[in-house]
Amino acid sequence: MFTRFPFLRLIASLAICLAVGYADLLLFLPSIPVFYNALLKPSYVPGVTAIYYGILALSILLGLAMYLIWNAAVTSKDARVDLYLFLFGLLLNILWFFALFRLQSLFIALLVMAVLLAVGVATFYQAIRSVVLAALLLLPYDLILIAATYINFLLFVMNPSVALLKIF
């Protein structure tokens, strides 16, 4: 069905990525008053409003990238590999939000973020080989993954009692 109707792939891609963004927000927003606001953070960490709108904007960019990759995956084995990496990255994205904001474990979140960053870079690399426009749409996400990994590391270092509290 999706093979013959690219418009349905567009709708499905946007819906999947927006659903992931929504799940991220559901994990993030309840933790703001108690957990997130209590963390020591570097001064350049964006505020809650910026994070909220950033998640929504990235979800749309990711949906468009997924659509392009999915279209190419119909005929290209390289693009199929990219699609699988992309979907795995979406799963890791939710897992990172879960680890950080639900489990409140900075250490587990850092481990998940490191894997997510590796998958994001691999997805970008694969997209350059199969769907260049999708790679361009993935670039802001990968740059944010790099920054988020660094910030997650700083949170881990700046909040050692929180980081270790949820592990043991």
C-alpha positions in Angstrom: 0.0 0.0 0.0 2.7 2.5 1.0 4.8 1.6 -2.1 2.1 2.9 -4.5 1.1 6.0 -2.5 4.0 8.3 -1.7 1.6 10.8 -0.1 0.7 8.1 2.5 4.4 7.6 3.2 4.7 11.4 3.9 1.7 11.4 6.3 3.0 8.2 8.0 6.6 9.6 8.3 5.4 12.9 9.8 3.0 11.0 12.1 5.6 8.6 13.3 8.2 11.4 14.0 5.6 13.7 15.6 4.5 10.8 17.8 8.1 10.2 18.9 8.4 14.0 19.6 5.1 13.9 21.6 6.3 10.9 23.6 9.5 12.8 24.3 7.5 15.7 25.6 5.3 13.4 27.7 8.5 12.1 29.4 10.1 15.6 29.7 7.3 17.9 30.8 6.3 16.2 34.1 9.9 16.1 35.3 10.5 19.8 34.9 9.3 21.1 38.3 11.0 18.5 40.5 13.9 16.9 38.7 15.0 19.0 35.7 14.8 22.4 37.5 16.8 21.0 40.5 19.7 19.9 38.3 22.8 22.0 38.2 23.2 23.0 34.5 25.7 25.0 32.4 24.4 28.5 31.7 24.0 27.8 28.0 21.5 25.0 28.4 18.3 26.1 26.6 15.2 26.8 28.6 12.2 24.6 28.7 10.3 26.6 26.1 13.2 26.3 23.6 13.4 22.6 24.3 9.7 22.2 23.7 9.7 24.0 20.4 13.0 22.4 19.4 11.5 19.0 19.8 8.5 19.9 17.6 10.7 21.5 14.9 13.1 18.5 14.9 10.2 16.1 14.7 9.0 17.8 11.5 12.5 17.8 10.0 12.9 14.1 10.9 9.5 13.3 9.4 10.5 14.9 6.1 13.9 13.1 6.2 12.2 9.8 6.9 9.8 10.4 4.0 12.7 10.9 1.6 14.6 7.9 2.9 11.5 5.7 2.8 10.8 6.8 -0.8 14.4 5.8 -1.8 14.2 2.6 0.2 11.5 1.3 -2.2 14.2 0.8 -4.8 17.6 1.1 -3.0 19.1 -1.4 -0.6 21.4 1.4 0.8 18.3 3.5 1.6 16.7 0.5 3.3 19.7 0.2 5.6 19.3 4.0 6.3 15.6 3.6 7.0 16.4 0.8 9.6 19.1 3.0 11.2 16.7 5.9 11.3 13.9 3.9 13.0 16.4 2.5 15.5 17.5 6.1 16.2 13.9 7.1 16.9 13.6 4.3 19.4 16.8 5.3 21.1 15.5 8.9 21.2 12.5 7.8 23.3 14.8 5.6 25.4 17.1 8.6 26.2 14.2 10.7 27.3 12.9 7.8 29.4 16.3 7.3 31.0 16.9 10.9 31.8 13.4 12.2 32.7 11.6 9.1 34.0 14.4 7.0 35.5 16.2 10.2 36.3 19.5 8.5 35.7 22.1 10.8 34.2 24.5 7.9 33.8 22.1 5.6 31.9 21.0 8.6 29.8 24.6 9.3 28.9 25.1 5.8 27.8 22.0 5.8 25.7 22.9 9.2 24.3 26.3 7.9 23.2 24.7 5.1 21.3 22.1 7.5 19.9 24.8 9.8 18.7 26.6 6.9 17.0 23.4 5.8 15.3 22.6 9.4 14.3 26.0 9.8 12.7 25.7 6.4 10.9 22.3 7.4 9.7 23.6 10.7 8.4 26.5 8.9 6.6 24.2 6.4 5.1 21.8 9.1 3.9 24.7 11.0 2.2 25.2 7.8 0.2 21.6 7.2 -0.6 19.5 10.4 -0.2 21.5 13.6 0.0 18.5 15.9 0.7 17.6 13.7 3.7 21.1 14.0 5.0 20.8 17.8 4.9 17.5 17.5 6.9 19.3 15.2 9.4 22.2 17.6 9.9 20.5 19.9 12.5 19.4 16.8 14.4 22.9 15.4 14.5 24.3 18.8 15.6 21.8 18.8 18.4 22.7 15.2 19.3 26.4 16.3 19.6 25.4 19.2 21.9 23.0 17.1 23.9 25.6 14.4 24.4 28.0 17.1 25.7 25.4 18.6 27.9 24.4 15.2 29.2 28.0 14.6 30.1 28.2 17.9 31.9 25.0 17.2 33.8 26.5 13.9 34.9 29.7 15.6 36.1 27.9 18.6 37.8 25.3 16.4 39.6 27.2 13.4 40.9 24.8 12.5 43.6 21.8 12.5 41.2 23.9 10.6 38.6 24.7 7.8 41.1 21.5 7.8 43.1 19.4 6.1 40.4 22.0 3.5 39.4 22.3 1.7 42.7 
